[in-house]
Amino acid sequence: MSNVLELVKNTRRKNKLKREILDNDKKVRDNRKRVDLLSNLVDYITPNMDQNDIKDIIKNMLCDYEDRVDDHIIKGAELSKERRDVNKKINSFAPVVAKK
């Protein structure tokens, strides 16, 4: 019984670590994107620009990033739907396996 509890404990810890690693990787990736964004912004701004030109650049960049966020939300929803479908298929095998 103790071996089973240890296995469950280790499996749960492994899954938690996996989630934490993915979360940390996401944070690193997001911050790298922010650095790139600011670098790009610096490259676009020139000394002869006025404030309205800079605002136009920022508005265009904002629209581009909002579109990307929407695309990622849609992709996430599609992946979640596929995951649910796969889970249903896996669960449909469970009664068959249990009967054997």
N, C-alpha and C positions, 0 to 999 in steps of 0.2 A: 504494500500500500504506500509506503514511504517513497519508493522509487517512482510510482505513478505521480504522486504529489510533486516530487522533484522535477519530473519531466514536464508537468503542467506549468510549474513555476518558471522553469528555464525557457519553455516555449513562449510563455507570456512575456517574459523579459526580452527574449529575442525579437518578438513582434514589436514591443515598445521601442526597443533600440532602432529597429528598422524605420519606424515612424519618425523618431527623433532625427535620424540621419537624413531622411528625406526632407523633413522640415528645415533642417539646418542647410542642406544643399539648396533648397528653394530660397532661403534668405540670402545665401551667398550669391546666387544667380540674380535675384532681384536687385541687390545692391550693386552688382557689376553693371546691370542694365542702367541703374541710376547714374553711375559714373560715366558710362558711355553717352547717356542722354546729355549730361552736363558738358562733356567734352564736345559733343556735336553742336550743342548750343553755342559754346565759345567759338567754334569754327565758323558758324554762320554769322555771328555778329561781327561787323566791321566798324571801324572808327567813324565812317561817314554816315552811318545809319542813325535815323532819329528814333524816338521812342515808339512811334506807331509801327515802324518796320520791325522792330524787335517784338512788339506785341503780336504782329501778324505771324511771325515765325513761331512764336510760342503757341498761338492758337492752332496753327497747322499741325504742329507736333502733337498737341493735345488731342486733336481729332484723330490723328493716326493711331495714337496709343489707345484711345477709347475704342476704336474699331478693332484693334488687336485684342483688347480685353473681352469685347463681345464675342469675337471668334473663339477665344479660349473658353469662355463660358459655354458656348454651344458645343464645342468639342468635349468639354467635361460632361455635359449632359448626355451626349451620345455614348461616351465611354461608360458612364454609370448605367445607362439603359442596357448596354451590351453585357456589363458585369452582372446585372440582375438576371438577364436571360441565361447567361452561363450558369449562375447559381441555381436557377430553376431546373436546368438540365442535369446538373450534378445532384440536386436533391431528388430528382425523379429516379435516380439510380439507387439511392439509399435504401428504400424498402426492398429492392431486389437483392442487394448485397446482404441485408440483415436476415433475410429468409434462408440464405444458404448456410 
